[in-house]
Amino acid sequence: QRAATARHVTLHSSAFDAALAHDDIERIVMLGAAYADVVKVGQALIARGSTLSGPVSLLVVSEELHLVTGTERGATEQALVLGPVRVLAQEHPHIRCRNIDVGRDAVDVANQLLAECIVDQAPTVVAIRARHRWCETLERRDLLHLPWLEDVERPVFLITGGTGRIGVELASHLHQSLRARLVLVSRGQHAAAELDAQADDDTITIDIDDDVLEPAAMYGA
């Protein structure tokens, strides 16, 4: 018998519901609203954090977002909801945020979702396919021993968003471990002072207001 524990669970299914849209325009509108809704629910849970006792969980349901068995359609348009799913718990550890991805062949969906609401120590991403439950795991890769780097003395890396917090951290690691030369691309005027002291003349910072996927914009910068 499971011990009684105070538990607050919010099940959010807007991204899942978008699969029922009648056309692409309606689907895009619904998916945009789904992302905004997840953010709003997260903000509400943050605001009420001090008043809630016990674990707080937000489960975001999607349909065939993840390719697991190879038979899914791969609904990557739902991927927007993964942003708050992965970030919310990092910034607010008292909230557990998870993605439950349901396949079209899933059996007894309602009970499987209810089971996910009460499971302990669950992974961030779970895929339900037929009668099976698949869990996402992450594998660490050693950047210093990638085959394509073995014959390169001083590789060059271009990092978009390179002067933000994550970009600077990544750039510092690459410069220290690989003596890499770096091109940091950012929007607007940003300063990467933390990196400047380490990188010397091996770093170029480019401020660009256009899309980095546009060759003309990059050549102009």
N, C-alpha and C positions, 0 to 999 in steps of 0.2 A: 504494500500500500504506500502510495506516494505521500510524503510528509506535507502537511498543509503549509504553504508559503504564500505570502502576499505577492501578487504578480499582476502587472499591468501590461496588456498586450494590445497593440493596435494593428489591425490587418488592413492593408491598403491595396486595392485592386484596380485602380484607374488604368494603369498600363495594360493590364489583362483585358479590361473592358474595351480598350481601343481596338482590339482584334475584331470586335463586332461592328465596327464602323462600316457604313455603306459604300464609301469611296475614299480615295487617297486624301482628299482635302479634309474630310471629316476626321480621318485617322490622325493626320498631322496635328490638327487642332486638339484632339483628345489627348494625344501623347504630350503635347506641350503643357496642357493643363495637368496631366498626370505628374510631370516633373515638378511643376509649381506646387501642386498639392502635397507631394512628399516633403518638399522644403517647408511648407506651412505647418504640416503635422509635426515635423521635427522641431520647428520653432516653438510650437505649442507645448511639446513635451519638455523642451529646455526650460520654458517659462514656468512650468509646473513642477519641475524637478524637485524642488525643496519641499513640496507639499505631498509628494507621492512616497509611500513606503514600499520597500521591496523592489525587485528588478523591474525595469521598464524596457519593453521591447517594441520595435516597429518592424513589421514584416511586410515587405513590398512584393506583391505577386505579379509575375510577368508570364507571357506565354511563348515558349520556344525561342527565348532570347539567346540561349546558349546552345551551341552545337555539341551534343554529347554522343548520340548514337549514330549520327550521320543521316538520319531520316527527317530531321527537323527542317523547317523552311528558313530558319535563321532570321528572326525578327529583330535585326540590329537597330531598327528605328526606336526600339524600347530602351536602348542602352543609356539614354539620358538619366534614367532613374538610378543607375549604378553610381553616379557621382555622389549624391547624398547618402546612398547606402554605405559606401566605403568610407566616406569622410566623417559622417556624423559621429560615429562612435570614437573616432580618433580625437575629435575635439571635445566630446562630451562623454567620457568613459562610463557614466552612469546609465547611458542609453545603449541598448544592443539593437543594431539595425541590420536586417538581413534581407536577402533576395530569395524568394521561393519561385522557381521557374517551372511552370507546369506544361507538360507535353500534351498534344492533342489526343494521345493514346493513353493518358493517365486514367487509372481506375479508382473509383471512390474518392474523387478529388476533395470533397468537403471534409471527410474524416482524415485524409492525409494532411490537409491544411491545419485542422484542429490539433493533430498530433505535433505539428511543427510549432504550434503556439506554446506547448508545454514542455518541449524537449529541453534538456539541459546541455550545456557545453556544445552547442551546435555551431557548425561553420557558417561563415558569412553568406555563402552562396550554396543553395541546394537545388538540384534539378530532379523533378519527379517525372519518370518515364514509365508508362505502363504500371506495373506493380513494384518497380524498383526505385530506389532513392540514391542519387549520385551526389557526392560532396566534392566541392572544389578544394584543391590543395595547391600550395605554391612550392616551387622548387628553386633553391638558390643556385645562381649561375656565377661562376668566377669570371669576371670581366677580363682579368689579366691573362687568362689562358684560352681565349677564343682563337681558333685556328687562323682566322684572317688577320690577326694582329701579330703573329709570330715573325713575319718578314717585314714588318713596318717599324722603323726605328722611332719616329715621332709622329704618330697618327694625328690627323686633323678631325675635330668634331665640331659640327654646327648644332647648337642647342637653341631651339625656339623657346621663348620665355626664359632666356638664359640669365637675366638679371633679377629674377624673382628669387624667393627663398630656396625653393627646391632646385632651380637652375644653378644658383651659385654653389649650393652644396655639391651637386653633381659635377660641376665644372672644377671645383677644388679637388675633388677625389680624382678626376681624370688627370689633372695637371700633376698632382703629387705622385700618383701611382704609375702613370704611363709617360710622364713628361709631355703630355699632349699639347698641341697647339689648338686654340679654341676660338670659335666665332660665336659670340653670344648675340642673339637676335631678340629684341623686345619691342613692345609698343610704347611709344611716348618716351619721355626723358627719365631714365632710371640710372642709378649709380650702383655699381657692384664693388663697393669699397673693400668688402671682405676678401674679394678675389684679387683686386688690383695689387695688393701688397705681395701676393704669392706669385702671380703669373708674369709680372714684368712686361716684356714686349711680346709675349707669346699669345696674347689675347686681343681680339678685336671685338669691340662692342658696336652693334648696329641698331639704331633706333628706326623703326619702320612702322608706318601707319597702315600699310596695305597688307594684303593676304600673302603670306610667305609661300603659298603654293603657286603664286603668279610669277613666272620667270622674269617678266619685265620689271616688276616691282623689286625683285631681288637684285637684278643687274643695276637698276637705278640707284639702289642703296649703296 
